């Protein structure tokens, strides 16, 4: 939090230039790194049908992975939970996002700058769902019980990959054991998982 004042000054100068875009642009999708966190937090932003999903891949072992749905309101984008509320302001023409967050019962806002990720090693071990309705199963089989159905754009951490390659629904892949945002663990067929980029 010691860098907050510096960030505010930096953003105040930038606010004199290009205004916020009025709509949520396609260029928002991708992987962004939080420049003000040490170790660095990574945010994955993926396009849904009528909104965006933001997933925090924490750089700190004491943080938890979190996922939020972002909806447009007056050119800004608001999301959050009971502990903290966020707003997101894109400066896509200059290649960064402004993320402002307010902790519960704390009046002050804290602002961070997100920029497109360059270091691929920061997201090793994470994959993103490429389809909606994908089944997270208790075991590595289509006959195994379903933990839940997952949506396109959700991010999971890879725990294990089966050695056997097989076809399912005309697609070839491996059963992959993953942990999703809420902490649930299960298996997903790898044809429905993509690398973060």
JOJODA-V580287 format. One record per pair of residues at least 6 apart in sequence whose C-alpha atoms are under 6 Angstrom apart, sorted by sequence separation. I is the first residue (numbers start at 1). J is the second residue. If there is no record, write none. Layout:
i->{I;I}
j->{J;J}
This chain:
i->{34;46;71;80;91;138;166;179;34;46;58;70;79;90;102;137;138;166;178;33;45;57;78;89;101;137;165;178;33;45;56;70;78;89;101;137;165;177;32;44;56;77;88;100;136;137;177;32;44;55;77;88;100;136;176;31;43;55;99;136;162;176;31;43;54;76;87;99;136;162;175;176;30;42;54;86;135;175;176;30;42;53;86;98;134;161;174;175;29;53;85;97;133;134;160;174;29;41;52;53;85;97;133;160;173;41;52;84;96;133;159;173;40;51;84;96;132;159;39;51;84;132;158;83;131;157;130;156;157;129;156;129;156;128;129;128;128;127;127;126;126;125;126;125;140;140;138;139;137;136;137;136;23;136;22;130;129;130;129;128;127;128;127;127;127;36;35;35;34;33;32;33;32;32;33;32;31;46;66;65}
j->{40;52;77;86;97;144;172;185;41;53;65;77;86;97;109;144;145;173;185;41;53;65;86;97;109;145;173;186;42;54;65;79;87;98;110;146;174;186;42;54;66;87;98;110;146;147;187;43;55;66;88;99;111;147;187;43;55;67;111;148;174;188;44;56;67;89;100;112;149;175;188;189;44;56;68;100;149;189;190;45;57;68;101;113;149;176;189;190;45;69;101;113;149;150;176;190;46;58;69;70;102;114;150;177;190;59;70;102;114;151;177;191;59;70;103;115;151;178;59;71;104;152;178;104;152;178;152;178;179;152;179;153;180;153;154;154;155;155;156;156;157;157;158;158;175;187;186;187;186;186;187;187;75;188;75;192;192;193;193;193;193;194;194;195;196;112;113;114;114;114;114;115;115;116;117;117;117;153;181;181}
